[in-house]
Amino acid sequence: MYKEYKPNMAPFKNPMPEQEPLVRAHNFKEVAEGYTAEMAMDEAKRCLGCPTKPCVAHCPVNINIPDFIHEVALGNFEKAYEIISQSSALPAVCGRVCPQETQCEGKCTRGIGVDPKTKQPKEPVAIGRLERFVADYHNAHSKPEDIVRPESNGHKVAVIGSGPSGLTCAGDLAKKGYDVTIFEALHLAGGVLVYGIPEFRLPKSIVQKEVDNLKALGVKVETNMVIGRVITIDELLAEYHFEAVFIGSGAGLPRFLGIPGENLNGVYSANEFLTRTNLMKAYLADSNTPIQKAKNVAVVGGGNVAMDAARSALRLGAEHVYIIYRRSLEELPARKEEVHHAMQEGVDFQLLNNPVEIIGDENNNVKAMKVEVMKLGEPDASGRRKPISTGEFKEIEVDCVICSIGTSPNPLLRQTTKGLETNPHGCIITKTEGGLTTRDHVYAGGDAVTGAATVILAMGAGKHAAKAIDEEIMGAN
């Protein structure tokens, strides 16, 4: 335990200030309002500074968590940021969207046991909230021009995709002096951080600040560049003289249900619905991007993307929003915090219901969804209890259906890059921890390799790849 201050042995976290549920359900402002300096310092004093650092071992980018929290407790917020930024390129993002409850906070010793007074489980230190506070403090008190650009080492690397893995890989290489160019298919950098995660969870100004910081390091960002169409990977290597290529193109190809009625008007993939809402800001009155202002919305799926789509539909004016999920609440894969927020805001969870048909009217517009009532059997290969048919059916009146049952990588790069192998799910095959693919000098990481996963895991892959690329290039010179 640290000696410079009186520790805070409270069994529970400092609560996060938030907008009221019935207010925030009708606006796109950020739900969580953030800790004050006083709250952050008080929360930081709950950390015991464990010598074994179990939280660090379960952080995919290995942030030195006890040390940065110690500095927060002392009020040394910039020092805390320095510690975090040694490992993480996107602290303001991770503090908001990482599943800390299953990673760093899930291993925090302060979360072990039950409080004898309340009989409630003790809570871990609010690591994510403290990371967010530190990053926001730094961003509010710094400018990109304050960043010192490293001396060039004379080597060039291309990064395909500006999502979390691409931004991390680019940042780590730029800090070593590499001339890095990011090629982004969309018109704005950020990848899933800008098209997939809603403004009320991750303000786009936060993402832009992180991109601006990378540009200040010397990273070039080329938008509207669909690699495989405008330029191929072979051309990047042979004609543009990049010495290595990192593929962080994500998993943006949506999956659908394969049931009757999916071609009706009013059926969206979650990717399309969220891209229209987030990237194209369809919720603004002066937006040029159309989106259906539905009355009754069914979102099929139970992950974080499903929660984002459901909560976005509410904010777009829907009167009723349903989560249609074929298992029970215990099997729901979304973060507990996102489920809690969705329930607070009025999302109706129709659990143990499996869609079998989308029903249209005479104009081919969605008017209802037919679902089969399920029951749970024994656990399947995923470890979750398998849904079993009951033979009972019902209809739910809806005029919009959003499918959120997963995504896979776009096949364009595989189709245009000879020798780049993928698995049966379309994910790029890598041969090493550093992400080397079946093509020499070509690396990959993040959702393009794993399929849809978390921001922090993609960042971890970007870090490993940057290290491997550096070792390859410097080892050859």
Secondary structure as UniProt FT lines:
FT   HELIX           21..24
FT   TURN            25..26
FT   HELIX           37..44
FT   TURN            45..46
FT   TURN            51..52
FT   HELIX           54..57
FT   TURN            60..61
FT   HELIX           65..73
FT   TURN            74..75
FT   HELIX           77..85
FT   TURN            86..87
FT   HELIX           91..97
FT   HELIX           100..102
FT   TURN            103..104
FT   HELIX           105..107
FT   HELIX           109..111
FT   TURN            116..118
FT   HELIX           127..141
FT   HELIX           144..146
FT   STRAND          156..160
FT   HELIX           164..175
FT   TURN            176..177
FT   STRAND          179..183
FT   TURN            189..191
FT   HELIX           192..195
FT   TURN            199..201
FT   HELIX           204..216
FT   TURN            217..218
FT   STRAND          220..222
FT   TURN            228..230
FT   HELIX           233..238
FT   STRAND          244..247
FT   STRAND          253..254
FT   TURN            260..263
FT   STRAND          267..269
FT   HELIX           270..274
FT   HELIX           275..279
FT   TURN            282..283
FT   TURN            285..286
FT   STRAND          296..300
FT   HELIX           304..315
FT   TURN            316..317
FT   STRAND          320..325
FT   HELIX           329..331
FT   HELIX           336..345
FT   STRAND          348..351
FT   STRAND          353..360
FT   TURN            362..363
FT   STRAND          365..379
FT   TURN            381..382
FT   STRAND          385..397
FT   STRAND          400..403
FT   STRAND          407..408
FT   HELIX           412..416
FT   TURN            418..419
FT   TURN            424..425
FT   TURN            433..434
FT   STRAND          436..437
FT   TURN            440..441
FT   STRAND          442..444
FT   HELIX           447..450
FT   HELIX           455..475
//
